[in-house]
Amino acid sequence: MNKSKSIVSVRYEESKSDEPLLRLTLFSNTMKKFFVFLFTLLILIGSEYYFLTELFAQKRIPVLAVSLLVTIGCLFFLFRYFKRSIFPS
């Protein structure tokens, strides 16, 4: 006598108790991105301030070079970090 093989399917069923955890995780990830953006933006504003102040006032080359490098670095970081959300594929 041949026995038929039974196939058992196991599914993950989302319960209503998982929804707050999912929302909290999404909120946490969004807030992390927001704080990284704010911190980088603050550094960018500060470095641009020093760059423009030195450019129009005393024109000290080391301060100009460092502030310009920090400004370019911040712009590059912002572009690379938010590349997926700004330019969707």
N, C-alpha and C positions, 0 to 999 in steps of 0.2 A: 504494500500500500504506500502510495506517494503522499507525503505531507507537503502541503504548500507552505512556502516560506512567507512568513508575515513580516512586513516592513513596518517598523515603528518610527514615527516621525516625532521628533522632540522640537518644539518651538519655544522660543523665549517670548512669553507673553508679558507685555508691559502692563504693569499695574499702576494704579493711580498714585501709589506711594513713591514711584520712581520719578514722577514729573517734577516735584520740587528740587530733587537732587540734580536733575538735568538742567533746570533753570539756574540753579546756583552755580553749577560748573560753567555754563555759558556766560553768566554774569561775571564770574571770577576771571575767565579768560579775556573777556572784553575789557574789564577794568585793568588787567595787567597791560594790555596793549595801549590803553588810554594813558596810563601812568608812564610807560616808556615813551610815548609820543610827547607828553608834557615835559618830561625831563630833558629829552633831546631838543625840544623846542626852546626851553629855557637856556640851555647851553648855546644853541644857535643864536638866540637874541643877544646873549651876553658877548659872544665872540664877535658878532657883527658890530655891536656897540663899540668895543675896543678897537676893532679894525677901522671903523669910520672916524672915531675920535683921533686915533693916531695918524690917519691919512690926512686929515685936515688941520691937525695941530702941530705935533712935534716931529712926526715922520721918523720915528725910531724903527729901524729895519728889523731887529729881532722881534719886537712886539707885533709889527705888521705881519711878519712871516708866520709867527705862531697863531695869531688870531685868524689869518687867512686859511691856514691848514686846518684849524679846528672847524671853521665855517664849512669848508669843503668836505671835511669828514662827517660832520653832522648831516649835511645834505645828502651825501652818499649813503649814510646809514638809514636815513628816513626813506630814501628811494628803495633801498634793498629790503628793508623791513616791511614796508607797506606795499611792495610791488604787486602782490596778489590781489589786494583789495582795490588798488588804484587802477591797475590795468588788468581786467579779467581776461583769462585765456580763452 
